[in-house]
Amino acid sequence: VQRVEIETAFNKFLEDNEENKTKKLFLLLGEPGVGKTWSAAALSNKYTHTIPVFYFQLRHRDTEEQLKSIFLDNPKLYDFNVVFAKIKESLNENKDMKIFFVFDGFDELYEEIDQRWFFYQLLEPLSKIDRVLICITSRKYDWNENSFRLKESQFVDEMSWRKEGINLSTYSDDEYTKIMASLTTIAPLSKWEEHWNH
């Protein structure tokens, strides 16, 4: 799938979620450098005006602390599980609202303890909350071959919109040309030199 098709796929995911609330996981998979992070950030930015969006880069290993600081008045006083009660409370206060969580870089959770926390302490409780949408980005191999995902494939598969995920391909020549063209200076360098010399 090329990047131009991701938004179309995500819109279909939102439509299908209206009919089947259990399908709440949107997977973006691909090799390094194909635009997983950029695509997830672009989706976050696009929908932040209509859906509360919370974007986390998993490589920072601070997702638990960030979630607690977002949903709890005094994060140090509460156990992490209280976060899920607060999410439910927020959703119950507004019956039309959904919350969109983006977890970028599952493949950067190298330690088993971090992977275990992600599946059992974060993803599984979120999967049980109505009107929660989730996007996870990862290298394809790291997601498909992860031992915890394989052990818990039933609950993960049940919540996945497409079990195989959306697989990002490398940039096409046309996409690459457009990206490079967007990075070039608008005015010739001589125009900038004139500006600097005044």
N, C-alpha and C positions, 0 to 999 in steps of 0.2 A: 504494500500500500504506500502510495506517495503521500507527502504531507498535505497536499491539496484535498485528499480524500478523507483525512482524519476527522475534520469537522462534520462532514456528511455522515461518517460512521458514528460519531458521538451523538449527533442529532437523532439517528436511528436508535441508538442505545437509550436515549431519553424517552423516545416514543414507546419503545418496547417495555421500559421500566414502568410506564403508566399502566400497561396491561398485565405485567408480571413483576410485582414488587420485589420478588426474591432475586431477580437478575440485576444486581446493583454494582457489579465489579467490571470495570472497563480496563482491560490490559493493553499496554503499549509495549511491544517487545521488539528488539532489534539489536544489531551489532553496535559496537562503540562508534560514535560519530555520525549516526544516521539521523539524529534529531529527536531522540526520545524526550530529553529534558526540555528542549525548545518547544516541542509539540505540547507537552503537559503544561508548561508555563503559559503557552498561547491559549489553551483551553481554559485554564484558570482565569486568565485575564479577560477573556471573552465573556465568561458566564458570571463573573464576580458582581455584575450589576443586577442579576436576576436571582442568583442562588448564593447564599453565604458559602464562600470557598476558603478552604484552609490548605495551604501548600507546604509540604515538608520535604526537605532533602534528607533522606535517610542516612547519608554518609556522615552527617554531623552527630549522630547518636544522641540527639536531644529531643526527640519527638515526644517522649513522655513528659518531660518538663514543659515543653511548649504547649501541649494539650492542657496540662494542668493550669498553666498561667492564663490560657484563653478562657477556660470554662469554670475555674474556681476562684473565688474571691481571695482566699488565702491558701495558695497551693501547698505550702509546707505542712499545713495541718491535716491534709486529707490524703487518703490512700488513692492510688491511681484509678481504682474501680469506680470511685465517685464521679469521675469524668463522664462515664457512660450514663449514669443517672441524670447528670446535668444536661447532656445532649438530648435525652428523652424529654426532659422537662422543657427545654427550649422548643422542641418540635411540638410538644403538646400545647404550648402557649399559642402556636400559630399552625393551625391544621393544614394550611396550604403550602407551608414551607418545606423545602428539602435542604439538606446540608451536603456539600460536596467536599470530600477529602481527597487530596492528591498526595501520594507517597512516591516520591521520585528516587529511583536508584536502589531497588531491592538488591541488585547484584553487588552493591557496595556494603552490604551487611555480611562481612566475612566470617565473623565468629558465630559458632552455633548458638551461643546464649542470646545473641541479638536476633538471630533468625527465629529461635523458639519464642522469644518475646513478641516478635512481630506477628507470628501466626496465632499463638495462643492467648496473648494478653491484649492484642490490639485488633487484629483482623476478625477473629472469631466473635468477640463481643460486638463489634460494629456490624457484623453480618446479621445480627439478631435485632437490629434497630430499624424500624420502618422509616422510610423517607431519607435514608442515608445513601449517598452515591459515593463510589470509591474508584479512583484511578490509580493504578500501580504501573510504574515503568521499570523495566529490567532488561538486561541482556537475555536473549531467548534461552540459551543453554542454562544459565544460572537459575532461571525460573522453572523451566521444564524438568531439570534434573535435581532440584533441591529436595533433600530427604524429608524435610518437614512438610513441604508442599505435597510430596508423593504420599506421605502418611495421612495427611489431612485432605487428600484430593476430593473426597466426597463433599465436604462443606464448601471447599473452594470452587469445585466444579458447579455446585448448586447455585452459588451466588454469581458465577461468571456469566457475562452476557454472551461471550464466545469463548469457549474453553481454550481454544488455540490462540486467543488474543488477536490484536491487530498487529501484524508484522510489518515494521517499517523497512523499506528497501533503501538501498543507497540512492543518493541523488541522481536523477536522470540528467543527461547533458543539458536539457532545456532548463530544469530547475537550477542547476549549477550556474548556468549563464545568467539567469535572472537574479540570483543571489549576488553574484559578483558585480553585476551591473548596479545593483542597489547599494553597493559599498563604494562605488567610485565617487570622486568629488564631482559636484554639479558644475562648478566653474573651473576653467583651466587654472593651473597653478599660478600662471602669470597674474591673474586677477587677484589672487590672495597676496602675492608679493606686492602688488600696488597698494593694497589695503594696509599691509604691515608697514610699508615705508612711509605712510602718511602720519 
